[in-house]
């Protein structure tokens, strides 16, 4: 099956492509059982319970090589690029990313395809007795049971061993040092840009956040990092030094040499750790995606080792050329253009605003916005405000969504009441935004603020007549 065949018309994973829908109910039951556990928004800062389950299962995370990815923004896109590049080089790959847009299967990817319903339910059946055993041990010690994300991590590691894969690209859930994925030892530790986010969990300063994220650096690992603020890179270098790990940083060791707007994305030239890769087509918008691509190429160069860092240019072109990143400035509707973007913090919103300016010529941008509790809502709105004509404030299906009226007060404080409309019902909010944008010759709608909102709109786009054809 061609990698493109697994995407539906809205650009998200197409469950029907696997021809195993007889197992769909069983796969849905796995997700339902995971949801009964403590949610992933409330991780436990611990590793021992996850390590204990993995130990009982024979440590599946040691059966393949690991590329570990952390940071604040760009983790999923960078992970997708690394996975695609490794697959283009002939390796069988696994990938764990979070959260999902539409189907839980999206989180566990094997050889470029989300895990099938059958494999998901079979692997869950294999690990569930051990999860319950550790739950009982935790309860006996007065500790909370395994969380959603701890159980998911074990499920992913076991699924990759069962496949089996040669290498797994693992996106950290939150932080790094105590994230449950950190029971595995990454041969390569990858750091996307680090910014303030999850400050209630990770710390209130860049130093604290970077220190937590640096916990994925293991002895003798190879570290590749995006350009970071001085406070963050100091923490990464310190942890690397303590572990005798090498460090390569964007801007000095590797870089984006050039990027040019192209139909459907951009043409980029990258300076890697071992060579230059010219005129590569990247089917994603935004300078930040070019930087993610440079980071991904450096990570793969590092993975293949010091003696063979220069990659085959044709394979790099193949790997980047087939990358998709659903929910990241993704076109889901036309007449007018409707994009979804999962930006959920000021840094991500700033990258989105820059991409809208640099890659498009819209004269009117209407933003449908919905944000979750615990996020810097004002910072997100301030980053978008310079490029947005009007805001339509709504709420996603998440139980963590900020009430539309409450969020509207924040948006009005930044943009003024004359540029803000409140519509709690998402389909109506989209209709209103599309009507507004259609009044202009080059109008567009951008839907942003949370991953959940992006997923909700992708579903609506598939159902409605304005979906992209």
Secondary structure, 3 states (H helix, E strand, C coil): CCHHHHECCCCCECHHHHCCHHHHHHHHHHHHHHHCCCCHHHCCCCCHHHHHHHHHCCCHHHCCEEEEEECCCCHHHHHHHHHHHHHHCCCCEEEECCCCCCCHHHHEEECCEECCHHHHHHHHHHHHHHHHHHHHHHHHCCCCCCCHHHHHHHHHHHHHHHHCCCEEEEECCCCCCCCHHHHCCCCEEEECCCCCCCHHHHCCCHHHHHHHHHHHCCCCCEEEECCCCHHHHHHHHHHHHHCCCEEEEECCCEEEEEEEEECCEEEEEEECCCCEEEEEEECCCCHHHHHHHHHHHHHHHHHCCHHHCCCCHHHHHHHHHCCCCCCCCEEEECCCEEEEECCCCHHHHHHHHHHHHHHCCCCEEEEEECCECCCCHHHHHHHHHCCCCEEEECCCCCCCECCHHHHHHHHHHHHCHHHEEECCCHHHHHHHHHHHHHCCCCEEEEEECCHHHHHHHHHHHHHCCCECC
